[in-house]
Amino acid sequence: MNGRIKLITKDRFIRYSFIVTFLLVVIASIIVSLSYTSLAPLSPIFNSMPWGISRLYDSSIVIFLPIVMISVVILNTVILIFIYKKYTLLGRIVSFNSLLFCLLGTLAYLQILFLIY
């Protein structure tokens, strides 16, 4: 297992992807913790729904955003550890998937904040 992790960390693309993903999770966690106390009781969480009451949900749900991000990164990292040696390209795609998920999650929360303020 330790040899697989060393093999993964030698790949520059995956290493930079993990660094940026970690930074995005930290940034999202900081933004959530700073803005949580000033959120309205109902926030427009579901932006793909039609305009109106169906978009609104309890603001306490935003606490789960960093938790979901971390869970996806951990799950993708476990998948990456097992598939990287045999399928290098697929491992890089999984690593980029984590990065993209965290980037879009952070941007979605920023969109929610811009709609509220």
C-alpha positions in Angstrom: 0.0 0.0 0.0 2.8 2.4 0.9 4.5 1.7 -2.5 1.3 2.6 -4.3 1.0 5.9 -2.5 4.6 6.7 -3.4 4.0 5.8 -7.0 1.0 8.2 -7.1 2.8 11.1 -5.4 5.5 10.9 -8.1 3.0 11.8 -10.8 3.2 15.6 -11.1 -0.4 16.0 -12.4 -1.9 14.1 -9.5 0.3 15.9 -7.0 -0.8 19.4 -8.2 -4.4 18.2 -8.5 -4.3 17.2 -4.8 -2.8 20.5 -3.8 -5.4 22.5 -5.6 -8.2 20.2 -4.3 -7.0 20.6 -0.7 -6.8 24.4 -1.1 -10.4 24.5 -2.5 -11.7 22.4 0.4 -10.0 24.7 2.9 -11.3 27.8 1.1 -14.8 26.4 1.0 -14.6 25.4 4.7 -13.5 28.9 5.6 -16.2 30.6 3.6 -18.9 28.3 5.0 -17.7 28.9 8.6 -17.5 32.7 8.2 -20.8 33.1 6.4 -22.9 30.6 8.3 -24.0 32.9 11.1 -25.2 35.6 8.7 -27.3 33.4 6.4 -31.0 33.8 6.2 -33.2 31.0 7.6 -34.0 29.9 4.0 -31.5 30.0 1.2 -31.7 29.3 -2.5 -29.9 26.0 -2.4 -31.5 24.3 -5.4 -30.6 26.7 -8.2 -31.7 24.4 -11.0 -35.3 24.5 -9.8 -37.8 27.1 -11.1 -37.9 30.4 -9.4 -39.9 30.5 -6.2 -40.3 28.6 -3.0 -39.1 25.3 -4.5 -35.5 26.7 -4.7 -35.4 27.5 -1.0 -34.2 25.1 1.7 -33.0 25.4 5.3 -29.6 27.2 5.5 -28.2 24.7 7.9 -27.6 22.3 4.9 -24.5 24.4 3.8 -22.6 22.8 6.7 -22.5 19.6 4.7 -20.8 21.1 1.7 -17.2 20.7 3.0 -18.1 17.3 4.4 -19.4 16.1 1.0 -16.3 17.5 -0.7 -13.9 15.7 1.7 -15.9 12.5 1.3 -15.7 12.6 -2.5 -11.9 13.4 -2.4 -11.3 10.5 0.0 -13.4 8.1 -2.1 -11.7 9.1 -5.3 -8.3 8.8 -3.6 -9.0 5.2 -2.5 -10.2 4.4 -6.1 -7.0 6.1 -7.4 -4.7 4.0 -5.2 -6.2 0.8 -6.5 -6.3 1.6 -10.2 -3.3 3.9 -10.9 -0.7 1.2 -11.4 -2.7 -0.6 -14.1 -4.7 2.3 -15.6 -2.6 5.5 -15.3 -4.9 7.7 -17.5 -8.0 6.6 -15.6 -6.2 7.4 -12.3 -5.5 10.9 -13.6 -9.1 11.3 -14.7 -10.2 10.3 -11.2 -7.8 12.8 -9.7 -9.1 15.5 -12.0 -12.6 14.5 -11.1 -11.9 15.4 -7.4 -10.5 18.7 -8.4 -13.4 19.5 -10.6 -16.0 18.5 -8.0 -14.4 20.7 -5.3 -14.1 23.6 -7.7 -17.7 23.4 -8.8 -18.9 22.9 -5.2 -17.0 26.1 -4.1 -18.4 28.1 -7.0 -21.9 26.8 -6.3 -21.7 28.0 -2.7 -20.3 31.4 -3.8 -23.3 31.7 -6.2 -25.6 31.0 -3.3 -23.9 33.7 -1.3 -24.1 36.2 -4.1 -27.9 35.5 -4.5 -28.4 36.1 -0.8 -26.3 39.2 -0.4 
